Amino acid sequence: MKKVISFLLVAIMAITIVTPPPAFAADDIDFNTYRSQVPIINIYGDGEPIYNAEGEKIFHFSEMFSMLTDREEGNTKEALIDVLSKFLIQGIAFDNWDPYYEALEKEIGDLFAECRLDNNGEKHDGSDVSQERRKLMAEAVKKDYKQIYGYYPCYQYNFWYDWRLDPMATADEFNAYIQAIKETTGAEKVAIYSKCLGTSVVMAYIAKYGLDDIHGISIDSSVSNGAEILSEPISGKFTIDGNAINRFMMDMDSLEMASIDSFINDSIDLAVKSGALDAIVGVVKEELYAKVLQGVTSALALSTFYTWPNYWSCVASEDYEQAKALVFGDEGSAKRTEYAGLIAKLDNYDEQVRQRSDELMRSIKEQGANIVILSKYGYQLVPICQSRNEVADQFVTVKRSSYGATTGTVYQTLSKEYIAAAKAEGREKYISPDKLIDASTCMYPDYTWFLKGASHSSYSVFQDRLLYLGATAPRQVTIDDFDWTQFVVYDIKGDLYDVNSFSPMTEDNCHTEAWDANENLDKVENKYERLFVFLYSLISWLISLFQKIGSAQ
């Protein structure tokens, strides 16, 4: 058996050697045969399911829709009637909204009861990631995988954690894992590959423990600099944009995350172009929005995800105080007292990490560690955010995940004047071929790559190899070590684990979006043009309607 395992290991290593990582070509490092002497630890985001003490799955994002629909029909109707009656009678009729907020928080809270944390942001029910993951971690720290450091795939050292909890506390657990690996391997330092919520834990770790034990850090789809999907809706930056909703639905369909009927898209488009959606939203904003903003935000936040301290780490610095006020009320409020323990954790992270974000990021290079950053884009930001038209990966804008890139929008590229000025200043190489990104304004312009066509939640051979090699390399890798460019394109029809699905970005292959955002059609002001656009949308809707009727027969 041992001989079989040894043979398989050698075969994997041989395959990896003859299948080179994507287009590295440095004079002093042969990355095609490169073997790191640095163990690397993977820390991801919220992709792991949460289980209760009995080992039953109680939460996973891929199953959230079923959580909302699997409730018994009778209970669902009773809940809806209770919430709507309090909304219409006490709220609308008598302007007494508190019963509605309480009913909303209770009914939604019942759906998420098992996975929410208590008022101190703690768990007392034994819930966690799977025990199998915990066992794998315990076994891994006893082994030295030095013979395959730096090879892809290299998932020996994974740090799985309860991603709901306070990242400052998780940083202690992460440090213990690092020390155990150092002791087993004899390595002086380790490298870190972090993604999504894992980047917040890494920033908390740096704040508490520094970088003495760290050789390099790779950052993929960072939320530690803020993530609009979690930051804007609870800080009052909530909006409804039918055009953005349509683009988001097209993305979901293209990613096979949901099957979207074209009739739905055309119906939304008709509601937008006819002005019906704007009229409804306008009435709601004028009559209700200001009245219910704080109460609804608080009820929805505390009944779902905002007892999870790590989600609060995604709230941007400029949104934090407003978000606290909307969720917990003003200083001295009853909810401030009720959730004092949770708020203390949130404020501690704010003081130790969020307010020091630039300082902590800059310390990585100042203290001699490698850093590689990957920002992804080509998708509509979640359409309930005010930043919905920014260049994004569905959940986070490129401005944030790249730590400072200047970008266009889904409607407009960087202006000709802007690009001409960049050329005159010698920054032309940092402008993306699709004219949407200027990487020269990033905190680390020479250590930051951009991948278009891959969404926030995707994993790929390109990003894994780039981020593994960059974190473990004997020196800092730059965009000039890369045979391709700073800007890479993924073919959405390809395979995420096929190197041939990734190409250097050019003006010919850069238009990967599943939609065409046309500002002239989406934001028509002239009444005659609006009439033309409406009629065009109406015809499209009628065609979809007849097709749907025909397919049903």
C-alpha positions, 0 to 999 in steps of 0.5 A: 500500500505504501508503495502505491501511495509513493508511486501516486505522489511521484506521479502527481509531482511529475504531472505538475512539473510537466504542466507548468504554472501559467506563463511565469518567466523570471531570469533568476527563478525557473517557476516551471520546476520551482519547489518552495521550502515554505509551507503554505496555509489556505484560509477561505471565507464562508464556503464551509457549511455550519453544523449543530452539535449533533452533526446536522447541517444548519446553514450553507449559502447554497441552500439558503433559498430552500431555508426560506421555502421549505417551511410548512405552508400553514406556518408560512401563511400565518407568518405572512399574515401576522407581518402584513397585518402589523404593517398595514394596520398598526404601521400604515393606518396608525403610524405605529411601526414597532409591532411590525419591526418586532414581527418581522424580526421574529418571523425571519429570525425563526428561519435563522435561529440555529445559525445566529449567534447570541447578543455577545456574538458568541455561540453556546450550542456547539455549532461549528464547521464539520468535525471532519474538517477539524480532524483533518486539521489536527492530522495535517499539523502532525505531518511535513509535506515538504516534498510537495511545497509549492506544487499545485495542487497543494492543499495539505495545510487548510485552516478551517474555522467558524467564519461567523465568529470574531476575527480577532478571536479567530486570529488566536486560533490561526496563530496556534495553527501556524505555530504547530505547522512550524514545529512539525516542519521546522520551517522558520516561516509559513506562507498564507493564501487567503480568500474572501472572509479569510482576508479579515482574519489575516488582517486581524492576525497581523494586527495581533501577531505581526509578520515575524512568522510570515514569508508571504501573503496572497490575497484573493477577492479581499473583503478586508477593505470593505465589501459592498454586499454587506456594507451598503444595505445596512448603512442606508445605501440601499436602492432598487435598480431594475436594470441592475437586477436584470444584469445580475440575473443574467450573470446568475444564469451564465454562471449556472447558479440559477436558471432565469427565464428570459420572460422574467428579464423582459418583464422587469425591463418593461417595468423599468422602461414604462416608468412603473418601477420608478413610480412604485419606488418613488412612492415608497421612498417618499411615503415610507422609506425615511419612516421605516429605514432604521426599524426594518434595517435593524430587524432584518440585520439582527434576524439574519447575519449581523450577529456574526462579527466576521460579517461586520469586518466587511463594513467599510470604514465610512459606513461603520458608524451609520451601520451601527446606528441603523442596526442598534440605534443611537447611543443609550438605546435599548438595543445598544444595551441588549447587544453591548457584548457584540458591539464591544467586539465590533468596536475592538475590530474597528479600532485594531484593524479597520482604522489601521487597514492601510497601515497593516497592508503596508506593513507586509512589504515594510517587514519584508514579506511577499504579497500578491493580490488578485482582483476579479471582475466582469459581473454585476454588483448585487443590485441592492447596493448604491454602488451597483454600477461600479466594476465588480465581481458580484459582491465586491468592487474592484476599487476595494478588492484591489486596494485602490484601483481607479475604474470606470463603471458598467456604463463607461470606460475610463475617459480618453482624457484620463487615458491620455494623461496616464500615457503622458505620465508613463502609466500606460501599462497599468491601463486594462485593454477594456479601458475599465481599470487603472492599476497604477493607483493601487496600493501595490500596483506591481503586485496586483493582478486582475482576472476578468470573467471569474466571479467572486466565488470561483476557484481556478487553476490560474488564481491558485498557481499565481497565488501559491507561487507568489506567496512562497517565492524566494523573492517578491514576484511582480507583474514583470515576471509574468509572460502574459499581462497584469490583466487576464481573461477567463473564457466563461465557456471553458474549464476553471481548471484548464490553463487553456481557458485563461488568456492575456487580455486584449481588446478583442477578448475582453468583453466577457460580460453576459450583458450589454449595459447601455446607458442610452437605453437605461437612462433615457430623459427625453420623452420621445426617446423614452417612448421609443425605448418603452415601445421597444421593450414592450415588443420584446416583452410580447415576443417573450410572452408569446414564446412562453405561451407557445412552450406551455402548450 
